[in-house]
């Protein structure tokens, strides 16, 4: 049970680190953050059997899409933390290291490149966006920051919740 609670806190912490990074990019570099409302809309349409949209912003809004998007964002972060622990074992919680956390964080960019972006109408790896290489680079950086967040959150959890 302790491991489940720890994984939840690591996932939430790593996702929060990614969100703080997103805010820094927005205010310092004028780079728009992910619109979790659109992600929520896409997820809501999955329940209706619709996976692909020409452009998700043009699809009819869905009640609660903002909440759905943000909840999914944090639940996915927790799932990725669980993936890291499943790969590295519970020993990683006792002695977290940056390498595996970064590797898992960067590897998770596969999901937006090959599931989310195509489903929302942006094409595989953002190929249908005005600046695909820029979007790809930002996605990789964001997921690397998430990976760093996994490591930092594991350290923080170990300090607060000794095992």
C-alpha positions in Angstrom: 0.0 0.0 0.0 2.9 2.4 0.8 4.3 1.9 -2.7 0.9 2.9 -4.3 0.8 6.1 -2.2 4.4 6.9 -3.1 3.8 6.3 -6.8 0.7 8.6 -6.7 2.8 11.4 -5.0 5.7 11.0 -7.4 3.3 11.1 -10.4 1.5 14.2 -9.1 4.8 15.9 -8.2 6.3 15.2 -11.6 3.2 16.5 -13.4 3.2 19.6 -11.2 6.9 20.2 -12.2 5.9 19.9 -15.8 3.1 22.4 -15.3 5.4 24.9 -13.5 7.8 24.5 -16.5 4.8 25.3 -18.8 4.1 28.4 -16.8 7.7 29.6 -17.0 7.7 29.0 -20.8 4.5 31.0 -21.1 5.7 34.0 -19.2 9.3 34.1 -20.1 9.3 32.8 -23.7 5.7 33.4 -24.8 5.2 29.7 -25.6 1.6 28.7 -25.2 0.9 25.9 -22.7 -1.0 22.7 -23.6 -4.7 23.4 -23.7 -6.1 20.7 -21.4 -9.6 21.7 -22.3 -9.0 20.4 -25.9 -7.4 17.2 -24.5 -10.5 16.8 -22.3 -12.7 17.3 -25.3 -10.8 14.6 -27.2 -11.1 12.2 -24.3 -14.8 12.8 -23.9 -15.3 12.0 -27.6 -13.4 8.7 -27.2 -16.3 7.6 -25.0 -18.6 8.3 -27.9 -16.4 6.1 -30.2 -14.7 9.0 -32.0 -10.9 8.8 -32.0 -9.9 11.2 -34.8 -10.9 14.8 -35.4 -9.9 17.0 -38.3 -9.3 19.8 -35.8 -10.3 19.2 -32.1 -11.0 22.9 -31.6 -13.7 22.7 -34.3 -15.5 19.8 -32.6 -18.5 20.7 -30.5 -17.5 21.5 -26.9 -18.3 18.8 -24.3 -19.5 19.6 -20.8 -16.7 19.2 -18.2 -14.0 19.1 -20.8 -11.6 21.3 -18.8 -11.9 19.1 -15.7 -11.6 15.9 -17.9 -8.4 17.2 -19.5 -6.7 18.3 -16.2 -7.7 15.0 -14.4 -6.4 13.0 -17.3 -3.2 14.9 -17.3 -2.5 14.1 -13.6 -3.8 10.5 -13.9 -1.5 9.9 -16.8 1.4 11.4 -14.8 0.7 8.9 -12.1 0.5 6.1 -14.6 3.9 7.1 -16.0 5.3 7.1 -12.4 3.9 3.6 -12.0 5.6 2.6 -15.3 8.9 3.8 -14.0 8.6 1.8 -10.8 7.4 -1.3 -12.8 10.5 -1.0 -15.0 13.1 -0.2 -12.3 11.5 -2.0 -9.4 10.6 -0.7 -5.9 14.3 -0.3 -5.2 14.3 2.9 -7.3 12.0 4.5 -4.8 14.6 3.8 -2.1 17.5 5.2 -4.2 16.1 7.3 -7.0 18.4 8.1 -9.9 18.0 10.6 -12.7 18.9 8.3 -15.6 15.9 6.0 -15.5 13.5 8.9 -14.7 14.7 10.9 -17.7 14.6 7.9 -20.0 11.0 7.1 -19.0 10.0 10.8 -19.2 11.4 11.2 -22.7 10.0 7.8 -23.8 6.5 8.9 -22.9 6.6 11.5 -25.8 5.5 8.5 -27.9 1.9 8.9 -26.6 1.3 12.5 -27.8 3.2 11.9 -31.0 1.4 8.7 -32.1 -2.0 8.9 -30.2 -3.0 12.3 -28.9 -1.7 14.6 -31.7 -3.1 12.4 -34.6 -6.4 12.0 -32.7 -6.8 15.7 -32.2 -6.0 16.5 -35.9 -2.4 17.6 -35.6 -1.1 14.6 -37.5 1.6 12.1 -36.4 4.3 13.9 -34.4 2.6 17.2 -35.1 3.1 16.8 -38.9 0.0 18.9 -39.7 0.9 21.9 -37.5 2.4 25.1 -38.9 5.8 24.3 -37.2 6.1 20.6 -36.7 9.8 20.5 -35.7 9.2 23.2 -33.1 6.2 21.3 -31.7 8.2 18.1 -31.6 11.1 19.8 -29.8 8.9 21.4 -27.3 7.2 18.0 -26.6 10.5 16.3 -26.1 11.7 19.1 -23.8 8.4 18.9 -21.8 8.6 15.2 -21.4 12.3 15.5 -20.3 11.2 18.0 -17.7 8.5 15.5 -16.6 11.3 12.9 -16.3 13.4 15.3 -14.1 10.2 15.9 -12.1 9.9 12.1 -11.5 13.4 12.2 -10.0 12.9 15.4 -8.0 9.5 14.2 -6.7 10.9 10.8 -5.7 13.6 12.7 -3.7 11.0 14.9 -2.1 8.7 12.0 -1.2 11.6 10.1 0.4 12.3 13.2 2.6 8.7 13.6 3.7 7.6 9.9 3.7 10.6 7.8 4.8 10.3 4.1 4.0 
